[in-house]
C-alpha cells in the first residue's frame, strides 16, 4: 500500500531534493525515517531529539494522515 502524501500539509516533496522523497516540510528529514525509527523501537520524543528540525505537530499530523489512509484502505 502506498500512502498518498499530497494532502498532508506537514510534508513536501521537491524533485532533486533528498532524491525526491517526501520530507517533513521545511526540513530534509524523510518521512520514511519516522516510520523506520518507530519500527526500530524509537519514541516520538527520541525522534524529536534526533531530528531537531521536525516538530511534534508535524509528527502527529503525519501519523494521523497515515492512520486515516490505512482506514480508507481497509474500507475499500
PAZAPA-4460 file (N, C-alpha, C; in steps of 0.05 Angstrom, whole numbers, plus 32768, in hexadecimal, padded with zeros to 4 digits):
% residues 76
    n_x    n_y    n_z   ca_x   ca_y   ca_z    c_x    c_y    c_z   seq   type   mol
   8011   7FE8   8000   8000   8000   8000   8012   8019   8000     1      X     A
   800A   802C   7FF0   8018   8046   7FEF   8006   805B   7FFB     2      X     A
   8011   806A   800E   8002   8080   801A   8004   8099   8007     3      X     A
   7FEE   80A6   8003   7FED   80BE   7FF2   7FF3   80D6   8004     4      X     A
   800B   80E0   8001   8014   80F6   8013   800D   8112   8009     5      X     A
   8003   8115   7FF1   7FFD   812F   7FE6   7FEA   8140   7FF8     6      X     A
   7FD8   8132   8006   7FC4   8141   8016   7FCD   8145   8033     7      X     A
   7FE6   813E   8039   7FF0   8142   8055   8001   815C   8054     8      X     A
   7FF7   8170   8062   8005   818A   8062   801F   818B   8070     9      X     A
   8026   8177   807F   803F   8176   808E   8057   816B   807F    10      X     A
   8052   8163   8066   8067   8157   8056   8069   8165   803B    11      X     A
   8080   8161   802E   8084   816C   8013   8097   815B   8004    12      X     A
   8096   815E   7FE9   80A9   814F   7FD9   80B1   8161   7FC2    13      X     A
   80CB   8162   7FBD   80D6   8172   7FA8   80E9   8160   7F98    14      X     A
   80E4   815F   7F7E   80F6   814F   7F6D   8112   8159   7F6F    15      X     A
   8125   8147   7F73   8141   814E   7F75   814A   8155   7F92    16      X     A
   8138   8155   7FA4   813F   815B   7FC0   8139   8142   7FD0    17      X     A
   814D   8137   7FDE   814C   811E   7FED   8140   8108   7FDA    18      X     A
   814A   8108   7FC2   8143   80F4   7FAE   8125   80F4   7FA9    19      X     A
   8117   810A   7FAD   80FB   810B   7FA7   80E9   80FE   7FBC    20      X     A
   80F5   80F8   7FD3   80E6   80EA   7FE9   80D3   80FE   7FF7    21      X     A
   80BE   80F4   8002   80AD   8105   8013   80BC   810B   802C    22      X     A
   80BD   8125   8033   80CB   812E   804B   80B9   813E   805C    23      X     A
   80C0   8141   8076   80B1   8153   8087   80B6   8170   807C    24      X     A
   80A0   817F   807A   80A1   8199   806E   80B6   81AB   807C    25      X     A
   80C7   81B8   806B   80DB   81CA   8076   80F4   81BC   807F    26      X     A
   80F6   81A1   807A   810E   8192   8083   8117   8181   806C    27      X     A
   812C   8172   8071   8136   815E   805E   8132   8142   806A    28      X     A
   8121   8140   807F   811C   8126   808D   8106   8117   807F    29      X     A
   810D   8100   8073   80F8   80F0   8066   80E3   80E5   8079    30      X     A
   80CA   80E6   8070   80B4   80DB   8080   80BA   80BE   8086    31      X     A
   80C5   80B0   8073   80CC   8093   8076   80DD   808F   8090    32      X     A
   80EE   80A2   8097   80FF   80A0   80AE   80EF   809D   80C8    33      X     A
   80D8   80AB   80C9   80C7   80A9   80E1   80BD   808C   80E4    34      X     A
   80B3   8081   80CF   80A8   8066   80D1   80BE   8051   80D6    35      X     A
   80D5   8055   80C9   80EB   8042   80CE   80F4   8043   80EB    36      X     A
   80F6   805B   80F6   80FF   805D   8112   80EB   8052   8126    37      X     A
   80D1   8058   8121   80BC   804D   8132   80BD   802E   8130    38      X     A
   80C0   8024   8118   80C1   8007   8114   80D8   7FFB   8124    39      X     A
   80EE   800A   8126   8105   8000   8135   8104   8005   8153    40      X     A
   80ED   8010   815C   80E9   8013   8179   80EC   8030   8184    41      X     A
   80F1   8043   8173   80F4   805F   817C   80D9   806A   8183    42      X     A
   80D9   807E   8195   80C1   808C   819C   80C0   80A6   818C    43      X     A
   80A9   80B4   818D   80A7   80CE   8180   80BB   80E1   818D    44      X     A
   80BE   80E0   81A7   80D2   80F1   81B5   80EE   80EC   81AB    45      X     A
   80F5   80D2   81A7   810F   80CB   819C   8113   80D9   8181    46      X     A
   80FF   80D6   8170   8100   80E0   8155   8104   80FF   8155    47      X     A
   80F5   810C   8166   80F7   8129   8169   8113   8131   8172    48      X     A
   811F   8122   8183   813A   8127   818C   814E   8123   8176    49      X     A
   814B   810E   8166   815E   8107   8151   815B   8119   8138    50      X     A
   8143   8123   8134   813D   8133   811C   8131   814E   8125    51      X     A
   8141   8160   8130   8136   8179   813C   8127   818B   8129    52      X     A
   8128   8189   810F   8119   819A   80FD   80FC   8191   80FB    53      X     A
   80F6   817A   8104   80DA   816F   8102   80CB   8176   811C    54      X     A
   80B2   817E   8119   80A2   8185   8130   808F   816E   8138    55      X     A
   8086   8170   8151   8073   815C   815B   8059   815D   814A    56      X     A
   8051   8175   8144   8038   8178   8134   803B   816B   8119    57      X     A
   8053   816D   810C   8057   8160   80F2   8055   8142   80F6    58      X     A
   8062   8137   810A   8061   811A   810F   8044   8111   8113    59      X     A
   8035   811F   8124   801A   8118   812A   8009   8119   8110    60      X     A
   800D   812D   8100   7FFF   812F   80E6   8005   8118   80D4    61      X     A
   801F   8111   80D2   8027   80FB   80C1   801B   80E0   80CB    62      X     A
   801C   80DC   80E5   8011   80C3   80F0   7FF3   80C2   80EC    63      X     A
   7FE5   80D8   80F0   7FC8   80D9   80EC   7FC1   80D4   80CE    64      X     A
   7FD1   80E0   80BC   7FCC   80DC   80A0   7FD0   80BF   8098    65      X     A
   7FE5   80B3   80A2   7FEB   8097   809C   7FD5   8085   80A7    66      X     A
   7FCB   808A   80BF   7FB6   807A   80CB   7F9C   807D   80BB    67      X     A
   7F96   8096   80B3   7F7E   809A   80A3   7F80   808C   8088    68      X     A
   7F98   808C   807C   7F9C   807E   8063   7F98   8060   8066    69      X     A
   7FA0   8055   807C   7F9D   8039   8081   7F7F   8032   8084    70      X     A
   7F70   8044   8091   7F53   803F   8095   7F45   8040   807A    71      X     A
   7F4D   8051   8068   7F41   8053   804D   7F48   8039   803E    72      X     A
   7F61   8030   8040   7F6A   8018   8032   7F5A   8000   803C    73      X     A
   7F55   7FFE   8056   7F46   7FE8   8062   7F29   7FE8   8059    74      X     A
   7F1E   8000   8056   7F02   8002   804F   7EFD   7FFB   8031    75      X     A
   7F12   7FFE   8021   7F0F   7FF9   8004   7F0D   7FDC   7FFD    76      X     A
***
